[in-house]
Structures are given as structure tokens and as C-alpha cells.
Amino acid sequence: MEVIQEPRLFWALLAPLVGAGLVMATGRRPNLREACSFLAAAALFGLVASLLPAVLQGRILRLTLLPLLPGLSLALRADALSMIFALSASFLWMVTVFYSAGYMRGLQEHCQTRFNVCFALALFGAIGCAFADNLLTLYLFYEVVSITTYPLVAHHQDDEGYEGGRKYLVYLTGTAKALLLPALVVVYVLCGTLDFATTAGPGILPADVSRVLQTGLYLAFLLGFAKNGVMPLHHWLPGAMVAPTPVSALLHAVAVVKVGVFSTVRVMLHVFGLERIADLGLALPTAWFVSATILLASVIALTQDNLKLRLAYSTVSQLSYIILGVALLTPSGIEGGLFHIAAHAFGKITLFFCAGAIYVASHRKNISEMRGLGRVMPWTFGAFALAALSMIGAPPVGGFVSKWSLLLGAWEAGSLGIMAVLLTSTLLNAAYFAPVVYQAFFGEPPAAQEPHPHGEASPAMVIPLVLTALISVALGFYPDWILNLTQRVLP
């Protein structure tokens, strides 16, 4: 596999930083501020997309930023796995800029400049994680994401916001320092390097390392990347729902949670490797461990009347599909898990966009208050229905490709139990999404409730959510856009 030096990796990392500076400089002029934010997002997406042809040709693009010690440096790399995440995140940042302007202005939110600056810095951290070439670089940018998103979670600066932000920061930075940092030190002592393997086969750990130690390291990484939402370290995620809805969309679709699952998958594939995970007998135990999260979080989602909380627990469940797919160690399973990075990103951001549009237009937060609302907000609830189909895994939306590949992967692994988990979770997905859509279009508002408002939210909010819903459908019809990359991750 050819490895070449690529300076565009540095410019891609720089784009959101420059955007944050421009947003600060133009904070007193809202239109110009949002224009700068969008231009930074567009520049980032353009730079990331420009790397795609070389990656599809089987090349790995690298750039060393700062050599530190032998086998230890700050370095970037673009390969097929990083491109799946980076393309999704950079594109959705552009869409979110428009949506955020409509939401924040519609509710006359305070500190909009700070909000946009932290948004850009969060994408800086996310892209750094996507393009990290070693564990040290990944860890540093992982922490950047945690720190820069704290002001977004605590944005309202009230008791609820500070409590949610405190829980967010304690869970994410606490697990990183207690589990990830010691694991990094041990890996460096054992291997003399923190660089990721070029392929997903053998990994980097020496063969003579104690199996007990390797298993302990594996668990430290799996639980240390708490942004992946795996139970029992998931409580930060519903608590972060006190943030404005564009932040929830960022947390649950674009940056934070995807950084968690991406980092987990990167370590599974390029630190341990498929061969080492199989040799240690960790594949099916990992699959069953995350399967518990898939089912339990879905059951909890069924009990939530608050729409954002239902979506939050749905996210906890859906993230584990990605780890499950890789843990199956089969070609179809890995493809399904990696495809779900993009399918979940577009589907879940649509759902959160819809939740925000509903709140701005009607000030309704609870599902029980939304009966009949689809008749006055057909575009919003139509997009919600499409995105819900993707999360359920029904054709012809992108989530169907993920679920089908995961089922094939479980079959290839010979695990009827995991197939049963996937089918059961699909029924649970339908159980907590279908009633929302049905009641919105066919339900009657409660007699004691004030009449529904007439009309949708502003076009700045409705157009982005319709766009992301349509892309979710496009991923179902044209999955090769992503599958061409997922197939290059396999050794």
C-alpha cells in the first residue's frame, strides 16, 4: 500500500481554526459571522473531498506535524476509515451552520458568537481525530472535542445546563485520563511506537505480550472512549440534552459520539487488529457486550415522552451497531458497521433538526403534545419519518444497508444469537419511532391543549432537515458512495 506525504491534511485541520477566528472577529455582524462559519465549513469539506481520489486508489496520505521522541509524534493520516468520518462531519457542518442560524435567531438565544466559535473548534477536534495517525494524536484531539463542546452543553448557563455540562465533562475527561492515558503509556512501552498499523490485520502489539495484559488494554480502550455511549458509561449523553438542539445534533450525529465510535473502531482495527482480537477470543464477547447496550437503550427510549431524550437513548443504542459490526470480524459485519457511521449521521441529525424545528414553531417538547402536529408541519414530520425509517433499518433508506450487512455479518460469524439481537432491536426501533409519526399525522390534539400553530419553522431550518433526509434516502439507493471506502478498510 503506497504511503505519500500530503500537506492538504494540515490545511484541512487549519480550516475550522481559521473559521473560529473569523467568527470571533465578525461577532457583531451576525450575517457576516454566519457567512464566515459557512465558508470555513465549505473549505473544510472541499479539502477533505479533494483527498478522496487518492484514497480510493488505495493510497495512505500522511503528514508529520511535530516529531517528539522515537516512535512518538503528532502526525496526520488519511485512509479509507478516516474519510468515512471526515466526509460526513465536514459536509454536515455546512448544513448545520444554516440550521443553527435559523434556530438561534428564532429563539433569540444569547452568546451566538461563542456558540459558533465553539462549534468550529469542536469540528477542529473531530477532524483531528479523523486524521490522527497515532494514538497520541488521537488522544489529544479527543480531549479537544471534550473541552470545546462543554460550553455548548452548558450554553443556557442555568442550574440544569451546568449540571448537564458537569456530568458531560466528568464522564468524558475522567474516563480518558483514568483509562486511555495509562493504556497509551503501556502500549508505547510494549511497542516502542504509538503509530497505527497500515492495515487492519495483525495490529501493532508484540505477539509475546501476556494475554491478560492485552485483554486489559482492550477493555481500557473500549470503556475509555466513553463518547461511544457504551453502557454503563452512557449517562453523560442524555444529560447533555439540556443544550440547544443544534448542539444535540452536533453531539449525537456529527462530532462527539462519532469521535467516540470512530476512535474505538480505529483502535480495534489498527492497534489490536482483526487477527489479534480473534486470537484473544474477544470478538463475540465484545459483540454481546455492546448488544446489551443496543437492547437496553432501546427499551429505555420507549419510556421517554420528551422527544430529545427519546432520540438520545436511540443514539446510545445505534452507536453500538458500529462497534458490533467490527466485533463480528466478518467482511459484511465490518462493512455494515462502518457504513452505519454515515447512515446514522445523516439520519440522526435529521431527527434532531426536526425536534428543533418543532420546538421553535410550536414550543412542544413532549411527544404526547405533538398529536396532529404533522398536518401543520408536513415537511418537518415527513423528513422525520424518512430519518426514522433509516434508524429502524427499513428500505429504501440508508439504515437498511447497515442493518442488512450486519445481519449478513452475524450469519457469516455463525451467531444466530446476534442475528436475534439485530431483529429484536429493529422491532424496538419501530416501536419508539412509528408512534411519533403516526400520532403526528393521524392523532387528534388533546382537548385541553392550546391549538397548534399554523406553518413550519423558518426555511433556514426546514431546508437543511429536508436535505439531510433526502441524503439518507440517497444512501439507500446509492450505497456504493460509502461502500467503496468500507471495502478498502478490510485487510
Buried (B, 14 or more C-beta within 10 A) or exposed (E): EEEEEBEBBBBBBBBBBBBBBBBBEBBEEBEBBBBBBBBBBBBBBBBBBEBBEBBEEEBBBBBEBEEEEEBBBBBBBBBBBBBBBBBBBBBBBBBBBBBBBBBBBBBEBEBBBBBBBBBBBBBBBBBBBBBBBBBBBBBBBBBBBBBBBBBBBBBBEEEEBBEBBBBBBEBBBBBBEEBBBEBBEBBBEBBBBBBBBBBBBBBBBEEEBEEEEBBEBBBBBBBBBBBBBBBEBBBBBBBBBBBBBBBBBBBBBBBBBBBBBBBBBBBBBBBBBBBBBEBBEBBBEBBBBBBBBBBBBBBBBEEBEBBBBBBBBBBBBBBBBBBBBBBBBBBBBBBBBBBBBBBBBBBBBBBBBBBBBBBBBBEBBEBEBBBBBBBBBEBBBBBBBBBBBBBBBBBBBBBBBBBBBBBBBBBBBEBEEBBEBBBBBBEBBBBBBBEBBEBBBEBEBEEEEEEBBEEBBBEBBBBBBBBBBBBBBBBBEEBEBBBBBBBBBBE
